Amino acid sequence: MAQWRLYVCKKCGYKIQTEPRGFYGLMSGMFFNFKCSNCKRILKMGIGENLPQCPYCHESSGLSTWNPIEGHCPVCDGEMELFSPYFFGNAD
């Protein structure tokens, strides 16, 4: 089950709609948020047998798991805050 919420960076305004824990499981598998330090993006990727690779810069060396509560903004390293306490979607 997953519940997506909107998070906004206090410093630069970067927005992301994601699960607070940084991962979620659906009937189609487990999905995790990764931060690519090379191209400064948050990626939502399913985990399979292969190591994850950024679909934008095609690197795997700069990937690390990420969640909006412990993680910082991928663009400016500012603090992320919950924009709304209400969730925007449910999935099971």
Secondary structure as UniProt FT lines:
FT   STRAND          2..9
FT   TURN            10..12
FT   STRAND          15..18
FT   TURN            20..21
FT   STRAND          23..26
FT   TURN            27..28
FT   STRAND          29..36
FT   TURN            37..40
FT   STRAND          41..46
FT   TURN            55..57
FT   TURN            61..62
FT   STRAND          63..65
FT   TURN            68..70
FT   TURN            74..76
FT   STRAND          79..82
FT   STRAND          89..91
//
